[in-house]
Every structure is written in C-alpha cells, then in structure tokens.
Amino acid sequence: MEEKINIEHLKTVIQQFLERSPKKKRIIFLQRYFYMLDTAEIAYMMQMKETSIRSILSRMRKELKSVLEEGGIWV
C-alpha cells in the first residue's frame, strides 16, 4: 500500500513539474523521456541545435531532481 502511495506521489510531483515548465522545454522533455526520441530527432523536429537540446535536458533533469527532493522523494 505504501509503495502505491509513493508512486502516486511521484506521478503528482512530476506532473506538477512539467506543468510549471515552459511549453518548449516540456515538449523536449516529453519527446525524450516519454516518446524515447533521441536528441538528434528532437533537434530536427524543434529546429534547434542538438547541443541546445542536450543542455535543456540536462538543466531539466537537475531541476526535476531538486523538485523531487523537495517533495520528499530522494533519487
């Protein structure tokens, strides 16, 4: 039961994080981690440099880690 509650809490924290993120960054994050596209594909679709995509993803992972820890989820 506790594990299910933790999973629901995790889903809520991630959803709130994504809702607060700027639309462009949210799209990039979702394309990479939910649709499993590689950074080259995302860069092509978003008409951006691949290095920019990697940089955005790196910053978002750091932000998400911080948000998770604030929510009591340690990664």
Secondary structure, 3 states (H helix, E strand, C coil): CHHHHHHHHHHHHHHHHHHHCCHHHHHHHHHHHCCCCCHHHHHHHHCCCHHHHHHHHHHHHHHHHHHHHHCCCCC
